[in-house]
């Protein structure tokens, strides 16, 4: 486990890196960088996976008109 001084120093460096990213991804960048520093295995999920996307209107079930 890193010491307080090591952690403090690394967090300051991480904050500089995070500022280069768009607001939308800053939390994920933070999690990845801090996790890597602490020796955690990165767990990157794709938020654009087919499970999280809505079905396009063109493929939605159509009702027949009589």
Secondary structure in CASP SS format (residue, H / E / C, confidence):
PFRMAT SS
TARGET T0000
AUTHOR 0000-0000-0000
METHOD secondary structure of the structure
MODEL  1
X C 1.00
X C 1.00
X C 1.00
X H 1.00
X H 1.00
X H 1.00
X H 1.00
X H 1.00
X H 1.00
X H 1.00
X H 1.00
X H 1.00
X H 1.00
X H 1.00
X H 1.00
X H 1.00
X H 1.00
X H 1.00
X C 1.00
X C 1.00
X C 1.00
X C 1.00
X H 1.00
X H 1.00
X H 1.00
X H 1.00
X H 1.00
X H 1.00
X H 1.00
X H 1.00
X H 1.00
X H 1.00
X H 1.00
X H 1.00
X H 1.00
X H 1.00
X H 1.00
X C 1.00
X C 1.00
X C 1.00
X C 1.00
X C 1.00
X C 1.00
X C 1.00
X C 1.00
X C 1.00
X C 1.00
X C 1.00
X C 1.00
X C 1.00
X C 1.00
X C 1.00
X C 1.00
X C 1.00
X C 1.00
X C 1.00
X H 1.00
X H 1.00
X H 1.00
X C 1.00
X C 1.00
X C 1.00
X C 1.00
X C 1.00
X C 1.00
X C 1.00
END
